[in-house]
C-alpha cells in the first residue's frame, strides 16, 4: 500500500485549497465587507455647514468648560484657535469690547440664509456671527429659539447659499453609518463618522433622541448628522461625558422633529404646544399587574391642575392615560409629545384606566404655559388607630382636610410598619383606594384590608402632598 510523502501531502493540500477558492460561489465573494468612503459626501455637504460664534457685551464671561489636556490647549493657542468662553490673545474683554461667549455649528436649510442650530448655542448671545466655509462672515439675527427641543433658527442676509437636503428619519436603522460635520473646539469643517447606536432614546420631555458613537465634542453642537446619501437626519446636540470630552455616546435631535419646530419658529418666532394640565409618572410592571392593567403602559396621572383642561374633562389623579386620539401611550414620555404636538383648541379623545375599567373622555387642549408653583397640602393626624394586617393604621379625613385636598373620601395614614413601611408608605399619606376599590373612610378601609388575600400583593392608590402614586404592599413580603 502506497502512502503520501510529506512534501506530496503538502502539495495535495495546496491544490485542494486552490480548487476550493476557484469554486467558491461568486455570491459569497460579493458579500465581502467594504468600508464606506466619505470623501464625496464631505465635499458635497461641507459648503452648507457653518461655524457659529456668539458674543456678549458689557459683562465678563464665565462658563464652566471641560478641562483640556495641556498639550492640546497649547496646540490651540499656538495656532490661534479660539476656545469657547475664554479670552482671546488680547486678554480679558473690556466693557465696550464684545467677548467671545462660545463656538458652535449649524447648517443652511434654505438658499436665502436660514440656518438651523441648537438653542443652547445662541442662548444669551448679544451677537451671532456665522462663518461659511468660503470664509465669508455674516452677522445673524435670531429668528427663534426653543429650549425644550434645543432647536434654534438664525437668519443671515444672503442669497444663493448652498443648502442641505433633509432625510427621512423613519428609514434610519440601528447599525447604519452616519457622519457629523462641525466645529469641535472651533476647528471648522471637521468630519467624523460612526454608526447609529440606538433610536428613540428618551432623554428629554419632547424628543426621542438618536444615539450614535460619532465623535462629538464642544463646538459640534448644532451641526448636522448625515446618512450616507448626504441627507441630514439629525442635529448633534448632546454627549454623555464625565470629563466634558467625547466618551463614545452622542445624541442627535431627529430632523423631522427639528423641522417641525423650525417651521413654527420661522412662522411665529416661538413654538406653540398643547397642554392638558396633568403631572405624570411611569407605570411600573408591578403596579400594572397589581391594579389589573396587565402590561406596564400608559402614563400615571399624579396630579391634576385645578380648573385645567384635564380637570374639566373629568380626569382624576390616579388615572392611567392609555390612549390619545386612538394612539396608544406606550410609555409615560409619549404623552407630553402627543399632547404637545396637538394644536391648542383641539378636542382630543383620551382613554383612561380607572379602578379596573376603561373610560373615554374628551379634553379641550389648551396652550402650553410655564408650570404653576405647587402648594403642598398639609394634613394632621389624630392618635393612631389599630394597625392592620398590612402594617398601616389610618384615621378619617376631617371635612377641612377634604376641602383643602379637594377629595370626596380617603383616609390619612396615622402609623405605618412592616409590609406597608417596606413598600414606601409614610405617615401623613392619604390612601384613596385599595385594590381598585375607592375608600371613603377608615371603617371601609379596615373592612377591605381585612379581606385581602395575604398571599397576594395589595395595591394602594396614595396621595402625598399634591401627588398621587401607586404602592404595592406584599403582606408576607
Steps between C-alpha positions, in 0.01 A plus 500: 500500500645836396500805725544874432837644589489823708594720205238336280242534777563875523478539125169313495356724774605811311338369181178423687493847662552668164216296352268600785580869453443478125168323554382741775158640407515848348213609727712431810798686359273794423402521866842623607470797734618828352536801730321812378686788335383834642703728272229579243242553776728739690581702187134528406352590841779700669423827314160510677644444850590819687693608807306706755667735747303678767604824671398676820547868576554689825549208737771255586443155354532210739405158377578156636706322235647152484862472602730449201826318473776766545667396174171531310432841656846617401430378146188718488687805629790452259275493197265774622193277531246656742382302800129552590447758774871575553671833429683527170863603454423862591420406858186555705212671323410856596156646549484634143667206332288201402619185676483168323245291686512171314547311177253268334388371164196526276382421151323696228146378438403745225688696234368831637700470822305305762734298723402231751699442818454419870319736735780469755752621240332843465334534840596825674701631204511872417649432159506190280769469233458237226811402304466305176765253383603750228596740788208739448365633830152628579332647804196283559159581646344248739163415344388279788626257759331213683676379815278195547615341174835686485428625148567852373483677165716799405492708181781660300447756225620307198362314202606214277652310793561123488238316704482149646252232400265367768486121545233258619566407864246218489732312263804539726609163642703403803849405383486732196801721425453872576727804467530823699646825370566791733746714693623305806704738717469757220672276242276573203381242243599196703355169379446204733317173441342213689181299519151541641513339844130531587182682403217645709734560794299676772709785639263793467136601552409555139768315300604137448870534410718314251799348682825457305867431563608783269773713662326815625673766711432858616449703183327218311167605652252607234680325216332244272491123539495352149417165344718357223286675238609833647155575640457657843332260743575681825654797682792410726396624842636315803770262616525271798825588671667498839792713381332745263652324199374225273452158665330306221138602555344790310140612455337671203158661464301318228474733202126446449435635853748784443339600170155522664646724770690713248187558293320637806801713594508650152125559500435610859843554656408240762358149527131460583428180693195341653450417866228341712623583851619173653816380674589145400728212590591162344294188568716218636446134419421425864235770520346403164458140614368597843223732371393275213648703214710202392808634326691813604371770269341841503564807715398512867329829588655611829321831525245705305517877474190649658280654232729378223394312185542155657310602812210632291499178296467282812854358509596414858825445686573128490363455148730339247479660156537221244384659173482844341290540185518125442880480529645283775704665775767231538722695741428800721741714297274450196220706655668844507617443141149408384329785682781744423457432129124563515378846403346698787120503476481142371253262664705186562363159597684362800455146634583438865521189717328566833442244777490199271313641199554726201330837445500727196514874566514810280763762587527851358875545449632836623820683408812405692610744767764494776426264787318659788660495845369208698366523855536190713187444703558431867317237697482433871460159654310412819621227733585181308228246452554124505760373252359270228644180354700691238666719764303824481266685734271770361261771609214677325571824320338801659259708291758779501765264363263378228429859395868590502599191302185513283415136576170322545647229718817321601682430824815650647784271613552536876764228546694270271718194554596164351383433139351847448818670622712283268275602210577868567180611676547791743307661784288782361439328165138485387377163373236539230442141389591140582516245217301739277228544767442866583533571872259737672598473867705303754224247567479408133880488473533258792222282358661479154850435637364236739382296200816515289681180407821507702674297229443768234629857462268785597491815284447834672427827322675756720503878500803675646470878494369581151630177345327167450680170449447127543676290761500121502501341846589135544347383831744214537784679315 
